[in-house]
Amino acid sequence: MGVSLKLQKRLAASVLKCGKRKIWLDPNEINEIALANSRRNIQKLHRDGLIIKKPSVVHSRARVQLRNEAKRKGRHTGT
């Protein structure tokens, strides 16, 4: 955990057009990623699979649908 990859993560987020929380940097290749200090290098690492854009997080509506079902039956009305 000696090397800071803040710059690489920021550049990757910019290159891949997403937020920093969506960037995955391969923990086995930290030394190689640390050497990348330009957008071109970051793009190359992305093509090689060392930097990945994580999928968007699912926001499930299952609980909302269950609650609405109950409300249609008259539950959760407060009386």
C-alpha positions, 0 to 999 in steps of 0.5 A: 500500500505504499504507492498512491494511485490518486492521479491514475484513478482521476485520469481513468475516471475522466477517460472512461467518462464515469466517477472515481468510485466506478474505477477498478485498478488491478491490485496485482498490477499496482506497480505497472499502473503507478507508472501510467501518468498520461491519458494515453497510458491509462487508455492502454491499461484499460484496453489491456484490462488492468483498469476496468469501469465497474457496472452501475449499481442496481437500485432494486424496487422490490421492497417498494412494490411489496409495500405498495401491494400492501397499501392497496390492501389498506395496510400502512395507513396509520389508522 
